Amino acid sequence: MGLKNMIFKSALQNFSRNLWLSLTSIIVVFLMVFSLGFFLTLNIVAQKWFDSLNQKMDIEIYLNQNASLDLVNLLRSELENMKEVKSLKYVSQEETLTQFTEKHQDNPIIKKSLEEIKENPFGASLKLKLSKPEDFTRIMEVIDKPEYQSIIYDKDFYDYQQILNVFEKFNEKFHTIAITLGILFTFIAAFTIFTTIRIAIYSRQEEIKIMRLVGAKNSVIQGPFILEGWFSALLGWGISLFTYLFFAKMINTQIQKFLGFDFNLVSYLQNNSLFFFGSLLIFSLIIATISSWIATEKYLKV
């Protein structure tokens, strides 16, 4: 216990002696952790948006009033047997008229127009839900077959393939930028901690010589410097944690508006804090340990 206390006390002394360098290390670790957390959050938000798109993927096919029932059933059968189709619903002419009437029941002009027509002006329709956005093209190939054009009046859909292409391009560029900046900040943090430990070693050359003369173990000599690197990592991570949660609260409303549904980023981070912030802490400590160990191996010659 006495040895551990001595190593800890020595690490604190090193940390306070080189306070400005230690603060620089803390700031760089903070920037590294915050930027990595920010990129992770952007990835989470992008995935949530993509998941919400999956829930909204649908195509509505409006059929002609005089559409051949055999062709309609053939189209339905072909679509229902496709693994790309999550669900298919047939809406009859009567159902379409009922839904339209209920929707516009407070509009006297539309109501009067329907009464004057005295017959159902609507055709039946097919409502499809897609399994995945990338299935859009395959489904449209079936719908656009020449044999079905005589029964199809119109189609209503978003160009999901175009949305998917935009998302994939954005995702590719985002990951390239995130990885590049992540490596850059990690390298800067590692180099800063390395430099801090190197200067701490130089400032304690006489003490280290005396420790060697009295037969101190290598772990006793190295321990305070590695622990000093941990202090920088822990403090940088801790500051980034509170700053990031504050930042998340600020942008939470804007994220909900962007996604178009209720997604609470703060709650998500709190519920997944062990993985999210724990991973960043472990990564920070690994970088600090490696940097400190390399510095001690190089300059202590233990």
C-alpha positions in Angstrom: 0.0 0.0 0.0 2.9 2.3 0.8 4.5 1.7 -2.6 1.2 2.5 -4.4 0.8 5.7 -2.4 4.4 6.7 -3.2 3.8 6.2 -7.0 0.5 8.1 -6.9 2.0 11.0 -4.9 5.0 11.2 -7.3 2.6 11.2 -10.3 0.7 14.1 -8.7 3.9 16.0 -8.2 5.0 15.5 -11.8 1.5 16.6 -13.0 1.6 19.8 -10.9 5.2 20.7 -11.7 4.5 20.6 -15.4 1.0 22.2 -15.0 0.9 24.1 -18.3 2.0 21.0 -20.3 -0.5 18.9 -18.3 -3.2 21.4 -19.2 -2.2 21.2 -22.8 -2.5 17.4 -22.7 -5.9 17.6 -21.0 -7.2 20.1 -23.7 -5.9 17.9 -26.6 -7.5 14.7 -25.0 -10.7 16.7 -24.6 -10.7 17.7 -28.2 -10.0 14.1 -29.3 -12.7 12.6 -27.1 -15.3 15.3 -28.0 -14.6 15.0 -31.8 -14.9 11.2 -31.6 -18.1 11.5 -29.6 -19.5 14.0 -32.1 -18.7 11.7 -35.1 -20.3 8.8 -33.3 -23.4 10.9 -32.6 -23.6 11.9 -36.3 -23.4 8.3 -37.2 -26.2 7.4 -34.7 -28.5 10.3 -36.0 -27.8 9.2 -39.7 -28.7 5.6 -38.8 -31.9 6.7 -37.0 -32.9 8.8 -40.0 -32.3 5.8 -42.3 -34.3 3.5 -40.0 -37.2 6.0 -40.0 -37.0 6.0 -43.8 -37.4 2.3 -43.8 -40.6 2.7 -41.8 -42.0 5.1 -44.4 -41.1 3.3 -47.5 -44.3 2.7 -49.5 -45.5 2.8 -53.1 -49.2 3.3 -54.0 -50.4 2.0 -57.4 -53.7 3.5 -58.7 -55.6 1.2 -60.9 -57.9 2.1 -63.8 -61.6 1.7 -63.2 -62.0 -0.8 -66.0 -58.8 -2.7 -65.1 -58.8 -6.4 -65.9 -59.3 -8.3 -62.7 -57.1 -11.1 -64.1 -54.2 -8.7 -64.6 -54.7 -7.1 -61.2 -54.6 -10.5 -59.5 -51.5 -11.4 -61.5 -49.8 -8.2 -60.5 -50.8 -8.7 -56.8 -49.6 -12.3 -56.9 -46.2 -11.3 -58.4 -45.7 -8.5 -55.9 -46.8 -10.6 -52.9 -44.3 -13.3 -53.8 -41.4 -10.9 -53.8 -39.1 -10.9 -50.7 -38.5 -7.2 -51.4 -42.2 -6.4 -50.6 -42.8 -6.2 -46.8 -46.6 -5.9 -47.1 -49.2 -5.4 -49.8 -52.8 -4.1 -49.3 -55.5 -4.1 -51.9 -57.9 -1.1 -51.5 -61.2 -1.5 -53.4 -63.0 1.2 -55.3 -65.6 1.4 -52.5 -63.0 1.7 -49.8 -61.3 4.5 -51.7 -64.5 6.4 -52.1 -65.4 5.9 -48.4 -61.9 7.2 -47.3 -62.1 10.2 -49.7 -65.6 11.0 -48.5 -64.6 10.8 -44.8 -61.5 12.9 -45.4 -63.5 15.7 -47.2 -66.8 15.4 -45.3 -66.6 19.1 -44.2 -66.2 20.3 -47.8 -69.6 20.9 -49.3 -68.3 21.5 -52.8 -66.6 18.1 -53.0 -69.6 16.5 -51.4 -72.0 18.0 -53.9 -69.7 17.1 -56.8 -69.8 13.4 -55.8 -73.6 13.5 -55.5 -73.9 15.0 -59.0 -71.6 12.3 -60.5 -73.8 9.6 -59.0 -71.1 7.0 -59.5 -67.8 6.0 -58.1 -65.1 8.0 -59.9 -62.2 6.2 -58.2 -60.4 3.0 -59.1 -58.9 0.5 -56.8 -55.3 0.8 -55.6 -52.4 -1.3 -54.3 -50.4 -0.1 -51.3 -46.9 -1.6 -50.9 -44.4 -1.3 -48.1 -40.8 -2.0 -49.0 -38.4 -4.2 -46.9 -35.4 -2.0 -47.7 -34.8 1.2 -49.7 -32.4 -0.6 -52.1 -35.3 -2.9 -53.1 -37.1 0.1 -54.7 -35.6 -0.4 -58.2 -36.4 -4.1 -58.2 -40.0 -3.5 -57.3 -40.4 -0.7 -59.9 -39.1 -3.1 -62.6 -42.1 -5.4 -61.9 -44.6 -2.5 -61.8 -43.2 -1.0 -65.0 -43.6 -4.2 -67.0 -45.5 -3.5 -70.3 -48.2 -6.1 -69.6 -49.3 -4.1 -66.5 -49.5 -0.6 -68.0 -53.1 -1.1 -69.3 -54.4 -1.5 -65.7 -52.2 1.2 -64.0 -53.5 4.8 -63.9 -50.8 6.3 -61.8 -48.1 5.7 -59.2 -47.3 7.6 -56.0 -43.9 7.2 -54.5 -40.7 8.8 -53.4 -37.6 8.0 -55.5 -36.1 5.9 -52.7 -33.2 4.9 -54.9 -32.1 8.5 -55.3 -32.4 9.1 -51.6 -30.4 6.0 -50.9 -27.7 7.1 -53.4 -27.5 10.5 -51.7 -27.3 8.8 -48.2 -24.6 6.4 -49.3 -22.5 9.3 -50.8 -22.9 11.3 -47.7 -22.1 8.3 -45.5 -18.9 7.5 -47.5 -17.6 11.1 -47.3 -18.6 11.4 -43.6 -16.7 8.3 -42.6 -13.7 9.4 -44.6 -13.7 12.8 -42.8 -14.4 11.2 -39.4 -11.6 8.7 -39.7 -9.1 11.3 -40.9 -9.9 13.8 -38.1 -10.1 11.0 -35.6 -6.6 9.8 -36.5 -5.3 13.3 -36.5 -6.6 14.2 -33.1 -5.5 10.8 -31.7 -2.0 11.4 -33.0 -1.9 14.9 -31.6 -3.1 13.7 -28.2 -0.6 10.9 -28.2 2.3 13.2 -29.2 1.3 15.8 -26.6 1.2 13.2 -23.7 4.5 11.8 -25.0 6.1 15.2 -24.9 4.7 16.0 -21.4 6.1 12.7 -20.0 9.4 13.3 -21.7 9.8 16.8 -20.2 8.7 15.3 -16.8 11.5 12.7 -17.1 14.1 15.4 -17.9 13.0 17.5 -14.9 13.5 14.6 -12.5 16.8 13.2 -13.9 18.6 13.6 -10.5 15.8 11.9 -8.6 15.7 9.0 -11.1 19.5 8.5 -10.7 19.1 8.3 -6.9 16.2 5.8 -7.2 18.4 3.6 -9.5 21.3 3.8 -7.0 19.1 2.6 -4.1 17.8 -0.3 -6.3 14.3 0.9 -7.1 12.3 -1.4 -9.3 11.6 -0.4 -12.9 7.8 -0.3 -12.1 8.5 2.2 -9.4 10.4 4.5 -11.7 8.0 4.1 -14.7 4.8 4.0 -12.6 4.4 7.8 -11.8 5.0 8.8 -15.4 2.4 6.4 -16.8 0.0 7.4 -14.1 0.6 11.1 -15.1 -0.5 10.2 -18.6 -3.7 8.6 -17.1 -4.4 11.8 -15.2 -4.5 13.8 -18.5 -6.7 11.2 -20.1 -9.1 11.0 -17.3 -9.5 14.7 -16.9 -9.8 15.3 -20.6 -12.4 12.6 -20.9 -14.3 13.9 -17.8 -14.5 17.5 -19.2 -15.6 16.2 -22.6 -18.3 14.1 -21.0 -20.0 17.0 -19.3 -19.4 19.3 -22.2 -20.8 16.8 -24.6 -24.0 16.2 -22.6 -24.6 20.0 -22.4 -24.0 20.2 -26.2 -26.4 17.2 -26.8 -29.2 19.1 -24.8 -28.7 22.2 -27.0 -29.1 20.3 -30.3 -31.7 17.8 -29.2 -34.7 19.8 -30.5 -33.0 20.4 -33.8 -32.2 16.7 -34.2 -35.9 15.8 -33.6 -37.0 18.4 -36.3 -34.5 16.9 -38.7 -35.5 13.3 -38.1 -39.2 14.1 -38.1 -40.0 11.9 -35.1 -39.4 11.9 -31.3 -35.8 10.8 -30.7 -34.2 12.1 -27.5 -30.5 12.2 -28.0 -29.8 12.9 -24.3 -31.8 9.9 -23.2 -30.1 7.8 -25.7 -26.7 8.8 -24.5 -27.7 8.3 -20.9 -29.2 4.8 -21.6 -26.1 3.8 -23.6 -23.5 5.7 -21.5 -21.6 2.6 -20.5 -20.9 1.7 -24.1 -20.7 5.3 -25.5 -18.6 7.1 -22.9 -17.0 3.9 -21.5 -15.5 3.1 -25.0 -14.2 6.7 -25.2 -12.6 6.4 -21.7 -10.9 3.1 -22.5 -9.6 4.5 -25.8 -8.2 7.6 -24.0 -6.5 5.5 -21.4 -5.0 3.2 -24.0 -3.6 6.2 -25.9 -2.2 7.7 -22.7 -0.7 4.3 -21.6 1.0 3.7 -25.0 2.3 7.3 -25.2 3.6 7.3 -21.6 5.1 3.8 -21.9 7.0 4.7 -25.2 8.3 7.9 -23.5 9.6 6.0 -20.4 11.1 3.2 -22.5 12.9 5.8 -24.7 14.1 8.2 -22.1 14.4 6.2 -18.9 16.2 3.3 -20.5 14.7 1.0 -17.9 
